[in-house]
C-alpha cells in the first residue's frame, strides 16, 4: 500500500506564503496519522542532478523554481512511497479511504479492478491530468517513465509543464485514450475524476458549491509557472536558429498583448 506520508517541495530561503500555512494546517488536521516531509536542498542531491541533467540545471540557473520543483518531486518520489502535494493543495478529508481502496469510487461496478492500486493522480477537467497531488509506491514504473522523459525527450518535444509530461507518458505508454479512462494497467494506475482534487478549474472562480461529497482536496492554483522568463526558455527549448528567434518574438508579443488586456 502507498505509505501514509505527505511530501511537498520548497526551494531556497524565501518566506513561505499564507496559502502554504493554510494548506499545512489542513494536512495536519485531516491527516493526523500521516508524516509530513519537506523535499529541499538538504535531502535532495542537488549537486548530482545539476551535473547530470541539463534541463534541471538550466531551470535552476534561471531560477525557474516551479520547474525545478517538478523535476525534484519526480526523482525524490521515485525513491519513496507516499503522497506528493503542491504547497497550494488543501486537504479537506482523510485520504486513508483512497489508500485502502474503500472510497465510493472503488465500489462502483464500472471501476472494477484486477490489480491493487500502486499509483493515483487526478484529472483537473474532462481532458487534462494535473499533478498537484499524486500517490505512489517506491520505484513506481510511472515515475520511472517520467524520469526517462526528463533524461531523453525533454529537449525534443514541445512539452515542459509537468501535467503535459504526465499526460504524454500516459498516452504513449499506458494507452490513455481520448475517452480519458479512470483505470489503467488493470487498475494499478487510478486517475480520479476532477471532483476529487480539482473541484474548480484554473480559469474558474471558487464557490462552496464546487465541493462535492467525493472531494478530498482543493487546489488553489497558485500560478508560479507562466512568467515571461519561463516561457522564453521553455517554449523554444526544442528549436534552434531562426525558428527559435521567431518563436521567442511571438512569445514576447503574446505576453505583452495579454498584459495589456488585463
N, C-alpha and C positions, 0 to 999 in steps of 0.2 A: 504493500500500500504506500501511496505517497505520504511522506512524513509530515507531521504537524509542525512545520516550520515556515515562517514568513520571512522572505528576503526582499530587500529593496536596495537600490544603488544610490550612493551620494558621493560626488567627486568634489575635492577641494575644500576650502575652509569657509566658503560663503555661508551666510546666515540662512538657515532653512526658513521657507515661507510659512505663513499661517496655515495654508492648506495642508502642509505636511503634518503639523501637530494635530490638526483636526482629524486627519486620517489615522495617525498613530494612535490616538485615543480610541478610535473605533476598533482598531485591531486588538488593543488591549482589552477593551470592554467585551467584544463579541467573540474573541478567540482566546479565552483565558488560559487554555492549556497549550497554546502554541508558543514556541520560542521565536523571538523576533531578532533577525540578524541583518546588520548593515554590511553591504558589499562596498568596499572603498579601497583606497590605495594601499592600505596596510595589510589587507587579507587577500588582495588580488595581485598577481605577479606582473606588475606594470612593466618592469624592465624587459622581461622576456617577450611579452606580447608586443611592446613597442618596437622591439628589434625584429620580430619575425613577421609582423603583419603591416603592410604598407597602408592599408585603408585605416586601420586603427591609429597608426602613427600620424597620418595626415589629419585626421579629425582631432586628435589630441593637440597637435601643434597649432591648429586653427581655433582651438578652444570650443569646438562644437560638441558640447558636453552631452547633449541628448544622444548623439550618435556614438560617442564614447561609451555611454551607459548601455546602449543597445548591444554593443559588442561584449561588454563585460558581463551583462546578465546572461547571455547565451553561454559563454565559456564557463562562468562560475557555476551556473545551474547544471551544466552537464556533469560536473564533478560532485553534485549534491542532489538530495531529494527534498522536495518541499514545494512551496508556492511562492512564485515571484509576484510582487505587486509594484505598480508605479507609486510614486510618492503622493499622487493625487487620486488614489483609488481608495475610497471609503468602503469599509465592510460593515454591512448592517445586519448580517445574520451569520451564525456559526457555519463554517464551511465543512464541518465534520460529516454532515449528511451527504455531501458530494464525495468526500474522500471514501466514505464507507458504502457509496453507491445506494443510498437509501432515500435520496431525493425523489420527488414525484416523476422527474424526467425518466428515471430508470424503471419506473413501474408502468410506463406507457408501453403497450404491446408493440407499437411501431419502432420502439427503441430497444428491442430485444438484442442482447449482446451474446457473443460466443466466447469472448475473452475478457479478462479483467482489465479495467482501465489503468493505464500507466502514464497517460498524458491528457491534460484537458486545457482548453482555451475557449474563447468565445467570439461570436460574431458581434460586430458593432452595428450592423444593419443587415438587410436581406442578402447582401453580396460580399461584404468585406469582413475579414478576420481582423481583430485587434489584439494587441499584445500587452495591454495594461495589467493583465493578470494571466498567469498560466501555472499549472501544476505539473510536476514531472518526477519520475523516478530517476535514480542516479544512472548515468551513462545511457540516457534515453536515445533511441535511434533518431527521433525527430530533431533533437538538438545537435546530434552528430551531423546530420544533413545540413542544418543551418550553419554550423561551424565551417563545413566544407564550402558552402556558398561564399562565406567571408574570405576563405583562402583562395578560391579559384575563380568564381564567376562575378564577384562584386565589381570588377573593372570592365567586364564585358557586357553587362546588362544595364539597361536604363532603369535600374531599381536600386533604391537606397534606404527607404524607410522600412523599419522592421516589420510593420504589418504586411507590406507588399512582398517582403522577402519570405515571410512565413507562407503567404498565400501562394507565391510562385512555387515554393518547395512542395506544398501540399498538392498543388495541381500537377506538378511534374512527376513526383514520386509516389504519391498516395492516392492518385486518381480522384481528387476533389473535382467534381464536375460543376457545370453551371446551375445544377439543381441545388447546390450547396448543402450537401449531406451533413448530418449531425454526428454520424458514426463512421470512422474509417478503420481499416485494418481489423475488421470483425469486432469493433468496439474497444480496441486498445486505445484509440485516439477518440476523444469526445470533444466536439465543438458545440458549446451550449448556445441556445438562441439568445438574441440580443437582450432580452428582458433580464437575463441572469446577472450581467455585469455592466451593461451599457444601456440603461433604461431610457436615456435620451442621447441624441446624436451630437456630433461636434458642431453642427450648424443649427442645432435646435435649442430652444430655451427650456430650462428645467422647471417643472412644476411637480407638486406632490403626486399628481395623478399619474406621473411616469412610473411610480413604484408599483410593482405587481406582487402577487403572492410568492412568485418564484424568484424575486430579485434578491441577490446576495450582496451586490456591490453597486456603487455609483462612481463612475469615472468622471472626474470634474474637468477633464480636458484642459489641463494647463499647457498651453501651446509653447513648446520650447524647441521646436524643430524647423520653423519656417522663416528664419531670418534671411536677409539678402545674402549675407556671407555664406550661410549654409547652402543656399540654393545655387549660388555661383559655382561652388565646388562640386556639389553632389549631382546636379542635373547635367553637368557637362563632363563628368569624370571619365566616361567611356568614349569620348570623342577626342579628336586631335585636329591641329591645323585650322583651316578656315572654318570648318564645321563647328569647332569648339568656340571660336571667336563669335560666329553668328549666333550660336546658342546662348552665349553669355550676354550678348547685346539684347536678345529677345527677353531674357530673364530680367535684366535691368529695366527695360521698358515696361514689362508687365507688372513688375513690383511697384514702380512709381505711379503707374496708372491706377493700381489698386489702392495705394496710399492716398492718392488724390481724391478718390471717391469715398473714402471712409467718412 
